[in-house]
Every structure is written in C-alpha cells, then in structure tokens.
Amino acid sequence: MKYSVKEAAEKLGMSQHTVRYYTDQGLVPSLQRDQHNNRQFSQNALDWLTACHYLRQTGMSVKAVKHYVDLCLQGHQTIQERYQLITAQQAIAQQQLITAQKRLAFLNAKEKIYHEEMQGEQNDPMNPNTWQQNDDTKHKC
C-alpha cells in the first residue's frame, strides 16, 4: 500500500510539513514518487520517517540523522559507528527523561497543593501574603 503525504502524516502523528521536510532532507531513502511527482510512502518509507522522527525528538540534528541514514544504507560494515551514534543519543534521551520527570514531580506537587487548598485544607500557601518568616511554603511558588 502507498500513502500520500497527508495519509503518512496522519498515520504517524506528524505534521505534513515535517513529513515533507524529512523527505526534502533526504532522510527517507525509500521514498517513491508517482507520475505527477507526488510523494508516495510505502511501509518501509514510513519506518524511515518514524526512526528519523524519534531521533530528531531526542535532539539529534538533521545533519546527524542524515549521516545515520547514510550509514544504514552502507550496510553491516557501519554497525559499530551506528551503535556509537545511538548510544550517544540514548544518553541524551535518558537525561531528557530525567529532566521531564523532575518537571512532572514539580507539577504534581503544585497540583496537590492547589487541590488541598480548594478542599480548604491549607491556608493559600501559594500566596506570599500568607507566608510566615520561617515557613518553607514560600519556596513552593
């Protein structure tokens, strides 16, 4: 089955602009075009798009993703270099996850404070007017 840009974007949860951009950058080597030069995506092309999109979401540059794609196309002899690229990106993604978990913990704590306040269980700890000299709640804003 072949997919249009719109269908590929919907299927993968990407914008049409992103799909076009990735293909224009040469990140989808199995891309085909129809008689009107419209992009046509096979399942293999969708797989390339997915891989490239995930790598981009970890912060890998388009240039680095293109290098990775080129290495993949060269075959098995590039396994070691691809492994190094992926493990480096994996470390970045792990740090991003830790940072995201900290942000989520911050938001969870805020949500709890606001929820308790709405239940009348606290004395508006988010309002500086209610802070006392040595009260730790002043650091919760």
C-alpha positions as CSV (number, residue, x, y, z in Angstrom):
1,M,0.0,0.0,0.0
2,K,1.2,3.5,-0.8
3,Y,0.4,6.6,1.3
4,S,0.2,10.2,0.4
5,V,2.0,12.9,2.5
6,K,-1.3,13.6,4.3
7,E,-2.0,9.9,5.0
8,A,1.6,9.3,6.1
9,A,1.4,12.3,8.4
10,E,-1.9,11.2,10.0
11,K,-0.7,7.6,10.3
12,L,2.5,8.7,12.1
13,G,1.1,11.6,14.1
14,M,3.4,14.1,12.4
15,S,2.6,17.3,10.5
16,Q,2.6,17.3,6.8
17,H,5.3,19.9,6.9
18,T,7.5,17.6,8.9
19,V,7.0,14.7,6.5
20,R,7.9,16.9,3.6
21,Y,10.9,18.4,5.4
22,Y,12.3,15.0,6.2
23,T,11.9,13.8,2.6
24,D,13.4,17.0,1.3
25,Q,16.4,16.5,3.6
26,G,17.0,13.0,2.1
27,L,16.0,11.2,5.3
28,V,13.7,8.8,3.6
29,P,15.7,6.8,1.0
30,S,12.8,4.5,0.0
31,L,10.6,7.4,-0.9
32,Q,8.8,7.0,-4.2
33,R,7.0,9.4,-6.4
34,D,4.0,9.0,-8.7
35,Q,3.7,10.1,-12.3
36,H,2.8,13.6,-11.0
37,N,5.9,13.8,-8.8
38,N,3.8,13.4,-5.6
39,R,5.5,11.7,-2.7
40,Q,4.3,8.1,-2.2
41,F,5.2,6.3,1.1
42,S,5.5,2.5,1.4
43,Q,5.6,0.8,4.8
44,N,9.4,0.9,4.5
45,A,9.3,4.7,3.9
46,L,7.0,5.1,7.0
47,D,9.5,3.1,9.0
48,W,12.3,5.5,7.9
49,L,10.1,8.5,8.8
50,T,9.4,7.0,12.3
51,A,13.1,6.4,13.0
52,C,14.1,9.8,11.9
53,H,11.3,11.5,13.8
54,Y,12.3,9.7,17.0
55,L,16.0,10.6,16.5
56,R,15.0,14.3,15.9
57,Q,12.9,14.3,19.0
58,T,15.9,13.3,21.1
59,G,17.7,16.4,19.8
60,M,19.7,14.8,17.1
61,S,20.4,17.4,14.3
62,V,19.1,16.8,10.8
63,K,22.7,16.5,9.6
64,A,23.4,13.8,12.2
65,V,20.2,11.9,11.2
66,K,21.2,12.1,7.6
67,H,24.6,10.7,8.5
68,Y,22.9,7.9,10.4
69,V,20.6,7.2,7.4
70,D,23.6,7.1,5.1
71,L,25.4,4.7,7.4
72,C,22.4,2.4,7.4
73,L,22.4,2.4,3.6
74,Q,26.0,1.4,3.6
75,G,25.1,-1.8,5.4
76,H,26.5,-4.0,8.1
77,Q,30.1,-2.7,8.0
78,T,28.8,0.5,9.7
79,I,27.2,-1.2,12.7
80,Q,29.9,0.0,15.1
81,E,29.6,3.6,14.1
82,R,25.8,3.4,14.2
83,Y,26.0,1.9,17.6
84,Q,28.1,4.8,18.8
85,L,25.7,7.3,17.4
86,I,22.7,5.6,19.0
87,T,24.3,5.1,22.4
88,A,25.3,8.8,22.5
89,Q,21.7,9.8,21.6
90,Q,20.4,7.3,24.1
91,A,22.4,9.1,26.9
92,I,20.9,12.4,25.8
93,A,17.4,10.9,25.8
94,Q,18.0,9.5,29.3
95,Q,18.9,12.9,30.5
96,Q,15.8,14.4,28.9
97,L,13.7,11.8,30.6
98,I,15.2,12.6,34.0
99,T,14.5,16.3,33.4
100,A,11.0,15.6,32.3
101,Q,10.4,13.5,35.4
102,K,11.6,16.4,37.6
103,R,9.2,18.8,35.8
104,L,6.4,16.3,36.3
105,A,7.2,15.9,40.0
106,F,7.1,19.7,40.4
107,L,3.8,19.9,38.6
108,N,2.4,17.0,40.7
109,A,3.4,18.8,43.9
110,K,1.8,22.0,42.7
111,E,-1.4,20.2,41.7
112,K,-1.6,18.6,45.2
113,I,-1.1,22.0,46.9
114,Y,-3.8,23.6,44.8
115,H,-6.2,20.6,45.2
116,E,-5.7,20.7,49.0
117,E,-6.3,24.5,49.0
118,M,-9.5,24.1,47.0
119,Q,-10.6,21.5,49.6
120,G,-10.0,24.1,52.4
121,E,-7.1,22.0,53.8
122,Q,-4.5,24.7,53.6
123,N,-4.2,28.5,54.1
124,D,-3.4,29.5,50.5
125,P,0.3,28.6,50.6
126,M,0.9,29.9,47.1
127,N,0.0,33.5,48.2
128,P,3.0,35.4,49.6
129,N,0.7,37.3,52.0
130,T,0.2,34.0,53.9
131,W,3.9,33.2,54.3
132,Q,5.5,33.4,57.7
133,Q,9.1,34.2,58.4
134,N,10.4,30.7,58.6
135,D,7.7,28.9,56.7
136,D,9.1,26.5,53.9
137,T,5.9,27.1,51.8
138,K,7.4,30.3,50.4
139,H,9.6,28.2,48.2
140,K,6.7,26.4,46.7
141,C,5.6,29.0,44.2
